[in-house]
Amino acid sequence: MEGRTDMGNAHPTRRTLLGAATAVALGAATGTAPAPAQAAAATEVPPLWHEFTRTPFTHPQIPYVGRAGHRGGAPRFPRPRVVADVRDFGATPDGTTDSAPAINRALAAAGRAGGGTVTLPPGTFRIDDVIRVGHSNVVLRGAGSTRTKLYATHSLTDLIGPYGSRYGGDKSAWSWAGGLLWLAPEARWNSLVAAIRAKTWPFEGWTGNRRDEWRPLTTLAPARQGDWTVTAPPPSPLPPTLRPGALVLLRLADDADHNLLEHMCGGGAGPEAYTWDDKTKLTSYVPYEWPVRITAIRGRTITLERPLPLDLRPEWTPQLTTHTPELTGSGVEGLTLEAVETPQQPHLLDKGHNGVVLQCAYDCWVDDVTVRHVDNGFGLVAASACTLRHTRVAGRGTHHPYFCREGSHDNLIEDFTIEARTTPAPSNTQLHGINVEGLSSHNVWSRGDMRTGTFDSHRGLPFANVRTDITVHNDGRHGGDASAGPLFGARFTHWNVRVTNGRAGMVRLDGLAPYSATVGLNEVTDFGQIDVPDFPGDLHSRLELYGTTDAARPRNLYDAQRALPR
């Protein structure tokens, strides 16, 4: 990975791609894998991999995710210079003094200085408030997840107030939003908190509480999924804000016949026969908003740092727009966030003893962080191009160990662990797992150890997501109400997954997800929560190397895609 060449603008030849793919497959065959759930079969390169290498950006079942994560999946995170030690601002690692004001003062000072690292020495810091990383290029760094602890004494309900659902009912939105360590642009965080306290339940994404904080930059000519360039048609000149390095939103509206939603499902008879108009929660997620950096502009041709996730068609009014200012280049490293241990609340009534959340964040990261005794663990909310690495969820049991929602795209969660709960689950509670929902796309979960939970979708038509090289004790349940639409769009891929308890639900995809792939899965059966496909007819999904354990090569689909040249 470290020796790979950054992608240029030229597309690869078929010979180049196949040569690289062969090298990846052979190299992976000799790699070290986690302990398998059963004896491994002879390794094999499935036909799907050969097909993918011929059309990596447009394959009908496997998405291209080789640029997911912070700086396109860079193996190392930035190491900005230390500009503050929290003890100099009054924080005390004695476990009893409230250090939240001092930590937040140190983080704010780093932001005013233009960025830098704020250090937390070994010890336990009590925090009676939310810790906020609200400025770009600010890193909060502990001495390691086994040495530095933040001990959180209050819930988000205590600190901010009750948070109702914008879709009505008596649910608590703290069941799927917010964190006691919250990375979000300061202005965006302030507006969210103001709306919650005013009980005007907000949208949470890139265009403000009412999705009206944006303006057009340019319309776009038609283009195809997988293209790396878009064209701004004449005659209007390109605005000066469109420049290399700028972060913009690609915005796609839907048409009256919901052809955009059908396209997200791969198209065809099944999605065309689906009833979309009454899926009001799903349709509220449209327009689709995809943040992306511009890498080059030549004339009216704009090169993007990632390939297009969808076609651009005139009926969807494709355009590049502004958005609320992003948080970028910020991270949290080397600490444990432990909430005061309270019983898990009934389903959807969480108080908000939540862990770490990245919101309206791009190119940010979390590394070597554990959360314990939380209602919800790690969250990606309208977050894109972020990496969570060496993260762990532990303690009394969690509603959502990981959640990825509100149009979160191109994120990487790797080397993650969900520990078995330490106390029995109270009645009326629910466990999900690694969640993705709300039109979120091109996210990757890689090298995971899930001792509880499931591969969760909360409906809302997520599409083109990958789970690879994961061991799971599949005992969780998925969520999502009927108005949120299908569980899966097209191009979900599960590649080399080891199910320790033999349960198929949400892991084996060939009978559930359209235009998707399940490759290298041990034998499983349906029991517990059993789902039926949302679309009738042929799903055009693939099942290869079924009944094997760690047999598919390359072993890790994400790593292999990163090794492919563009």
Residue, then its C-alpha position, 0 to 999 in steps of 0.5 A: m500500500e505504501g509503495r503504490t503510485d497515486m492515480g493519474n488521469a489516464h485509464p488503465t489498459r486491460r493488460t495492466l489491470l489483469g497483471a496487477a490483479t494477478a499479482v494481488a491474488l497471488g500475494a494474498a494467497t500467502g497472507t495471514a488471515p484471522a483464525p477461521a470459523q472452520a477449516a479453510a478450503a483450497t484458495e481460489v480466484p473467483p470469476l467475479w474478480h477476473e470480471f471486475t479487473r476488466t471493468p473496475f469502475t463500472h462492474p454491475q455487482i461489485p463497486y469500486v471502493g479503492r479510494a475509500g477513506h482519509r486521503g484515498g485510504a492513505p496508510r498513515f495519518p498526518r502528524p501535526r505539531v503539538v500546540a497544546d497540552v490539556r493540563d496547561f488549560g486546567a485539565t487534571p487526569d485524576g478521574t474526579t475533576d471535570s476536565a471538559p471545559a479545559i479540553n474544549r479550551a485547548l481544542a479551541a485554541a488549537g483551532r484559532a492557531g490554524g490547527g495542530t495537536v492537542t495532547l492528553p497524557p495518561g490518566t483518567f479525565r472526567i468530562d461533564d460535557v461534550i468534547r468538541v473538535g470543531h476546527s479543521n486540522v486539529v487532532l486530539r491525541g491521547a497516550g493510547s487507548t489503554r492509557t488515556k481515558l475520558y470518563a463521561t458522566h452525562s448523556l446528550t439528553d442531559l447536556i443538550g436536551p431531548y432530541g425528537s425525530r423529524y419524522g414524528g413519534d416519540k423516538s429519541a434521535w440520540s438513538w442514532a445521532g450525536g456523540l460525547l466526542w463530536l467532530a463537526p464544524e463549529a458553526r454546523w454544530n452550533s446550528l444543530v444544537a440550537a435547532i434541537r433546543a428549539k425542538t425544530w428537529p433538523f436535517e443533519g447533513w451538508t446543506g443545513n437544518r432545512r437543506d437550504e444552505w447551498r447555491p449552484l456552482t455549475t450544471l453538468a453535462p451527462a456522464r456515466q457512473g465510473d467516469w473521473t471527469v465531468t463537463a460544465p456546459p457553456p456558456s456561463p464561465l466557471p465560478p472562481t470557487l471551482r478550483p483544484g483542491a476545492l470540496v464541492l457537492l455533486r447534487l442529483a435530484d430525482d424525477a417524477d418516475h423515481n428513475l434515480l432511485e431505480h438507478m441506485c438499485g441497478g435498474g430493470a424490471g424489479p425496481e421499475a415495479y417497486t412502489w416508491d411514492d409512499k416511501t416518504k422517509l426515503t424520498s426525503y433523503v433526495p436529492y443525493e449529495w456526494p462531497v468530492r474534491i476537485t483535482a484538476i480543471r482544464g477548460r470546462t473539464i473537471t477531474l474528481e478525486r473519485p469516480l462518479p458513483l452514479d450516472l449523470r442524466p439531464e432529468w436529474t438536474p446534475q450540478l455542483t454546488t456549495h455546502t456548509p463549511e466542512l471539517t477536514g484534516s482533523g482526528v482523534e487518536g489514542l484514547t478510551l471514551e467510557a460512559v458512566e454505566t447505565p442500563q441500556q434503554p428500550h429500543l429508540l429511547d436512548k439517552g445519548h451516552n454515545g461515543v465518537v461521531l464525525q459529522c459534515a467531516y471530510d478527510c478526517w480520522v479516528d485511530d486507536v480509540t475504544v468506547r465502553h458502556v455506550d448507547n451508540g459507538f462510532g457514528l458517521v453522519a453526513a461524513s465522507a472520505c474518513t477513516l476509522r482504524h483500530t477502533r473497539v466497542a466494549g462494555r455493557g452492550t450497545h444499540h448501534p456499535y457503528f452507524c453510517r447514515e445521512g448520506s455518508h460516502d467513501n468511508l473506511i472502517e478497518d481493523f475494528t472490534i465489537e466485543a461481546r456484551t458484559t451484561p445481559a441485554p435488558s428486555n425491549t432493547q435491540l442490537h444492530g451492528i455495522n449499520v449503513e442507511g440513508l443513501s450512503s454509498h461506497n463505504v468499506w468495513s474491513r478486517g473486523d472481529m464482530r463477537t456480536g451484531t449483524f451486517d445492518s441496513h436500516r433501509g433508506l436504500p444504501f448502495a455500493n458498500v463493501r464488507t470484507d475479511i470479517t468474522v461475525h457472530n451473527d446475532g443482531r437484528h436490522g432496523g428501519d421502517a417501511s417508509a424508508g424503502p428498500l434494505f439494499g440498492a445495487r452493488f453490495t459486496h460481502w467478500n470473505v466473511r466468516v459467520t461463527n453461528g451459521r446464520a445467513g440473515m443480512v450476510r448472504l445477499d444473493g436472495l436479498a440485494p439486487y446486482s450484488a455479490t456474496v463471495g467466500l462465505n461458509e455455509v449458513t441458514d436462515f433463522g431469527q429475523i428472516d427477510v424477503p427481497d424488496f424487488p420481484g424477479d431476478l435480482h442479478s446477484r452472484l454467489e461464488l465460493y459458497g461453503t468455504t472459509d477464507a478461500a477467495r483470493p484476493r483475501n481482502l477486496y478493499d486492499a486488492q482494489r487499492a492495488l489496482p492502478r487507475 
